[in-house]
Amino acid sequence: MRIIAGKRRGRKLASFGGDAIRPTPDRVKESLFQILQPRLAGARVLDLFAGTGALGLEALSRGAEDAVFNDADAASVALIKKNLTLLEERRTVHMLPFETCLMRLDGQFDVIFCDPPYREAYCERVLELVAARKLLKAGGLVVYESEREETAPTGWQLSDSRSYGRTKVFFFSEDRQ
């Protein structure tokens, strides 16, 4: 696993061995960040189910100003911290269940990455909490990765979706009428 583009292009990241975690494949990450690139300059991002931190780290490499990382697993948090050290980045890292994290966060984000375990159906709850806590800036996106079809709950628009084999990526924006 590596950083694909930006100021840290080509830098290798520490990752888990085996199938303990399902990192976003490079081809999916490349496509995802081609879509997001225009919104990353100076952005604040949240990597909510961070795993190794690869999505938030890629965003930082491509011009995001700040990234906050969260994962409920201690081994993942240790790996995120290791990757931050490898890239000489100092960022906030939380080890909390996603609901607790969303309830405790301050400020707003331009992009919120959600790449939970595929067997879990967290999309609606994540969007509900993001809206209730007003965590997404106007014009911001929640980028949700899943194996299943996700629909936009009330108050949200499905701005775009892409399929990459079994991986589906959904881009949600708040419906602020």
C-alpha positions, 0 to 999 in steps of 0.5 A: 500500500502506498500514497498514489499522488501529491507531495508524498507520492510513492511513499509506502504505508504500513499495513496489516498482513492477511485478510484482517482488513480490506484496504481500498484498492489502489485503482479505486483510490486513484479513481476516487481521488480524481473525482475529489481532487478539485475539493481537496486544496485546503480541505479538512477531512475525516477518515471515520473508519480509518483502518490504516489511515490511507484515505486521509493520508492520500487526501493530505498528500493531495493538498488537504490542510487537515485530517482527523482519523478514527477507528475503534480498533486498537491495532488500527489506531497503532497502524494509523499512528505509525503511518503518520510518523512515517509521513512526518504528519501530526494529526488527531487520531481517535479510538472510538466507536464511530457514533461516539466519535461523531458525537464528540467531534468539533468543527466541520469537514469538507470530505468525510470518508466512511469505509466501514467493514462491508458486512455492516450497514452503517450508512444511514446512521452515519448520515443521520449523525453527520446531519444532526451534528452539522459536521459537513460544510456546505458543498461537502461530501460524505464518501461511503464505500460499501458492497451493497447498494446504498440510498440517500436517506431523507435530507441527503442527495446521492450526488454520484456513485461508482462501481469497481468490482464488488466495491461501490462508492457513494457520494452523498451531499446534504439536501440544504433547501 
